Amino acid sequence: MAAIGVGAYFVIGGGGGAGGLEDDGAHKLTTPATALTEYKRVGEGNQVSDSDTAKDMEKSGVKSGTAVVGQWSTADFSNYDPQDPSTIPDQSELLTAKGFTMVGGYGEIADPQTALDKFFASIQKEVKESSSSDSNTMQNAELVGEPEEVEIDGAVAKCQSTKSTNALTKKESTDWFCAWADYSTVAMVSPGDNTSTGVDKDTAIDITTKLREEVRVKA
């Protein structure tokens, strides 16, 4: 899911209320060099605050928004140059790699539940459109079932599973991704594991919860 455009996540409708969620003050999202002890960031991580992205984010309830994208992997991408395919880690290393992608943003969010609903709906829309296009970005990914509300302390959150073909192993994989929203941040976390046939719901929730604690810092 890493290659999906940031702006596309912030433009679809939704609704609902935040139901007793407490506002713990302004926070922003970061992309640390190391996350969850064993995962190293791929590239520099991106933060985008241009006017077009800010407008898209405001449509879904994120005022004065900055978009953030980060990828982390257990494989060593420290020498990787996107312009030079020969610098990608050896296939043997990639076959044992795990990782995750975070796409989100931060700003002022008056209604976290509405922001989450819109954000999640746009993720679903993007997955469906990508899987039906000529692009191999999603490796024919399809959504499975419906989004499920989950408990993440200090946020409202949902998770859903997708079924796709792993681009490296060529095996069918069923993976869960999760998204959260609070009064200043909203983000999706999509884990992957090349050593298995998928990342289950509990693992996705655990990774999302721990990553949120690390990347969400006081503004």
N, C-alpha and C positions, 0 to 999 in steps of 0.2 A: 504494500500500500504506500510505499515511500515516495513514489514518483508522482502521486496525484497532486494537482495544483492546490496551493493553500487557499486562494480566494474562493474556490468552489465550495469549501466547507461552510461558508458563512451566509448563504443566500436563500435558504429554504424555510418555509413557514413551520410553526409549531405553536404550542400553548401549554398552560398549566401554571401552578404556583409552587413556591419554594418550600412551603410547609414547615416552618419552624427552624430552618437552617440559620445558624448564627453567622453574622458578618465579623470576621476576625481581622479586618483591616486590609489595606491595599497590599497586593502581592504581585510579583511578576514571575515569568517562567524563564529558566536558564537552561543551558545545554552543557553541563560539566564534562570535562575530558574523560572522567571515569564515573560510571553509574552502577549502583548495586554491586559494588566491589569488583566484579569480574568483567564488566562490559566496558569497552573503550569506544569513545565517540568516533564515528566515521566522518572525516572531514571536519569542518569548523563549526557546523551548526549555523542555522540562518535565523535572523530576526528581520522582519519586514514591517515597516511602519509607513509605507507610502500612502498617498491619499486614496487611491483606488481600493487597496486592501482595507484601510480604515473604514471606508464607506460600506464595503461588503460586510465587515464585522458589525457595524452599527445596525445594519438591517436585522441582524439576529440578536441584538441586545447587548453588544459589547461596545461601549462608548470609548472613544479615544484609544482604539485598539492597536496592538502590535502583534503580528503573527509570528509564531515560532515553530521551527522544524528541526528535529534532531534524530540521528540514528546512532545506535550503539551495537556493537558486536563483540563476541568473544574471539573472533578472528582478528588478526593483526592487519589493519588497514593503514598503518602509520606512513607507509611509503606509497600509498595508492594515489595515482593521478588519473582522474576521470578521462583525461585526454589521451592517456596511454594505457590501453588494455593489458599490456604486458606486466603492469605493476600490480594487478589484482592478486590477492593471496592464492597460493597453490590450491588446487581442487581438493587435495587430501585434507587441508586445513578447513576449507569451507564446508566439507561434508560433515564435520564434527562441530560446526559453529551454531551458536544460538545468538539471538539478538532481538531488538525491538525498535520500532519507530514511534516517535511522538510528533503529532501535528496539532497545534492549538494556538492559543493567543491569550493576551491579558489586557485588561483595561477596567472600565467601570461597568459592572453587570448588576442591573437593578433586580432582575428576576432570573436566578440561576436555572430554574426548571424550564422556563421558556427558552433560554439560551441553549440548554442541553437538548431539548426537543428539536430545535431548529438545526443545531449542529449535527445531531445524530441523523436526522432526516436527510441532510445534505451528504453525509457520508454514504448512506444507503443509495442515494441517487447516483453518486459518483461511482460506486462499485458496480451498480447495474449498467450504467452507461459504458464504463471501461470494459466490462466483460462482454458486451455486445458489439464493441468496435473491433477494428482490425489490429489494435494494439495488443501486445503481449504483456502489458504492464501487470495485469491482474492474473495472468495465466488462467483465463476462463473462470474466474472466481464467481461464485454464486452465493447469495445470502441464504442462510438456513434458519427456518423458524422466524420468530419475532424477537425484537429487543426485550431484554429482561432487566428490570430494575434490580440493582444490587446495592449493598451497604458499603460505602466508603466514608469513613468518619470525616465530617466537616464539609461534605459535598453531596450533591445529588449525582447519581451515576447509572449508566446502563451498559449492558454487554450484549453482544450478538456473535453468532458463529458464521463462518464462511467455509465453503468447500472449494478447493482449487487444486491445481497440479503444481507441485513444487518445481520451479524452473531448473533447479540443479539436480535433484534426485529423480525427477520425472514421476514421482509417486504422488498419488492422490492424498491430500492433506485436509483435515478439518481443524480449523483454528478459531479461537475466540479473540475478539478485540473489545476493548472497553473505552468509555468516554466519561469524563466527569465535568461538572461545572460548579463553581461557587461564586462569590460576589466579586471576584476579580480575575479568575482564570477559568479557561475551558480548554480541554485537550482530549485527544484520542491517543490511546496506546495500543499498538498492534505488535504482539510478540510473534516470533518464529523460531523453530527448532528443526534444523536439518537432520538431527539424529532420530527423529520420531515421525509419526504420521499425524502430528498435530499438537497444538497447545490447548489444553482443556480450560474450562471456565474458571475453575478455582485458581489455576496457575496465572491466568490472565488478570484476574482480580488482584492476586497477590503482587504481581509485577507492577500493575497500575498503581496500587496503593503505595507501595514502597517508592516507586519512581516519583510520584506526586510529592511525597515527603522530602525528596532530595532536590527536585528541580524548582519547586515553588518556594520562593524566598520573599522576605519583606521588601516592598518597593521603596 
